[in-house]
Amino acid sequence: MALKGKRTVIETQITKKCENEAERGKLVVASATEGFVLLTTSVDSDDLVAGLLLDDVEDRDLTKFPSNQHKNLAQVSGQVSLLKKGKVLTDAIPTGITVAQYEDAYLANSGLISNVIASGQKVGKWQSAVDADGFAELSLNLD
């Protein structure tokens, strides 16, 4: 689980398709394939963050397991909802990283969000430290 229920959505985008499995609450980058996004395992300085996934993306046999839109579940190569601007509570923070309120937030490996610049793109600011459940509030702003 990478997102808690409390969120403020200012701007979303639903025109992209995800080309690999991914968990909601993680950042995806623009793919080399036009119109697609992907969850990258290692961050490259050329990666352009497309948004934060609001859906889980799974590769499943739809003849046996029909899609359930009430669970925010998308099929690989299916359209996904991406948050471009807003606030979310997320636990998509790399192990060993301690975030603090008002620190800048950056893309990290595997779609995680960190306060370490590394080679990742700045995606917003942390609005809180990590709580007892391992979640912190992120203000996302992708222009």
C-alpha atoms as one frame of an Amber mdcrd trajectory, in Angstrom:
protein
   0.000   0.000   0.000   1.551   3.268  -1.059  -1.321   5.726  -0.572  -3.652
   6.517   2.307  -7.140   7.851   1.718  -6.520  11.516   2.553  -5.573  13.405
  -0.609  -6.147  16.667  -2.425  -6.321  16.346  -6.193  -5.806  19.541  -8.170
  -4.796  18.168 -11.577  -4.786  14.665 -13.061  -4.109  13.124 -16.451  -5.760
   9.978 -17.818  -4.391   9.872 -21.371  -1.315   7.738 -20.673  -0.972   3.959
 -20.635   1.369   2.075 -18.292   3.635  -0.520 -19.885   4.619  -2.468 -16.759
   3.218  -3.541 -13.388   3.269  -0.833 -10.728   1.776   0.072  -7.378  -0.307
   3.193  -6.790   1.524   6.014  -5.029   4.721   5.578  -7.029   6.097   7.937
  -9.650   6.193   6.904 -13.300   8.306   8.406 -16.056   7.643   9.039 -19.732
   8.416   5.981 -21.840  10.273   5.830 -25.143   6.975   4.520 -26.543   4.689
   7.471 -27.364   1.673   7.711 -25.038   3.079   5.298 -22.457   4.603   5.668
 -18.992   6.626   3.171 -16.997   7.926   2.446 -13.528  11.688   2.653 -13.866
  14.020   0.628 -11.648  16.958   3.030 -11.853  16.766   6.802 -12.202  18.442
   8.485 -15.152  18.980  12.253 -15.347  16.986  12.233 -18.625  13.898  10.710
 -16.984  10.878  13.006 -17.100   8.325  12.297 -14.365   4.867  11.894 -15.903
   2.954  11.707 -12.621   2.101   9.755  -9.497   0.024   6.620 -10.098  -3.472
   6.668  -8.613  -4.140   3.103  -9.840  -2.493  -0.262  -9.248  -1.302  -1.731
 -12.552  -1.380  -5.526 -12.891  -0.876  -8.036 -15.687  -3.793 -10.414 -15.276
  -5.988 -12.647 -17.379  -9.144 -10.565 -17.796 -11.154 -13.628 -18.878 -10.708
 -15.085 -15.386 -10.390 -11.911 -13.339 -12.437  -9.024 -14.765 -11.245  -5.484
 -14.165 -12.663  -3.874 -11.018 -12.729  -0.088 -11.386 -13.861   0.293  -7.767
 -10.411  -0.916  -6.677  -8.472   1.522  -8.919  -7.004  -1.399 -10.813  -5.661
  -1.055 -14.358  -4.342  -3.632 -16.786  -0.771  -3.410 -18.159  -1.006  -1.327
 -21.375  -4.256   0.134 -20.078  -4.989   3.752 -19.247  -4.016   4.943 -15.795
  -4.797   7.990 -13.681  -1.772  10.159 -12.945  -1.668  12.883 -10.311   0.110
  15.984 -11.633  -0.704  18.452  -8.826  -2.029  17.813  -5.357  -1.288  16.401
  -1.915  -1.141  12.739  -0.920  -0.126  10.615   2.055   2.404   8.096   0.747
   4.768   5.459   2.088   6.722   5.264  -1.192   9.917   6.379   0.554  13.202
   4.463   0.130  14.394   2.433   3.108  16.822   4.346   5.314  15.624   7.790
   4.180  14.210  10.196   6.765  12.105  12.998   5.321  11.270  16.223   7.137
   8.637  18.884   6.648   9.346  21.422   3.857  12.207  19.425   2.315  12.252
  19.108  -1.474  11.052  15.767  -2.872  12.803  13.969  -5.743  12.278  10.923
  -7.933  14.227   7.912  -6.623  14.716   4.361  -7.947  11.663   2.144  -8.496
   9.255   5.109  -8.505   9.941   5.945  -4.880  10.120   9.521  -3.581  13.097
  10.797  -1.613  14.607  13.977  -0.214  17.979  13.124  -1.796  18.718  14.931
  -5.078  20.713  12.064  -6.717  19.859  12.197 -10.404  16.105  12.399  -9.970
  13.797  15.221 -10.976  12.304  17.490  -8.283   8.632  16.611  -7.917   7.439
  18.717  -4.994   7.867  19.214  -1.241   7.313  17.074   1.818   4.588  18.597
   3.996   5.233  16.377   7.018   7.689  13.940   8.517   6.959  10.201   8.447
   4.185   9.193  10.876   3.967   6.037  13.005   2.513   4.071  10.055   5.395
   5.067   7.741   3.436   7.641   5.713   4.356  11.262   4.993   2.388  14.005
   3.254   3.729  15.023  -0.155   2.763  18.144  -2.076   3.261  17.124  -5.711
   3.740  19.783  -8.390   4.636  18.601 -11.901   4.373  21.473 -14.387
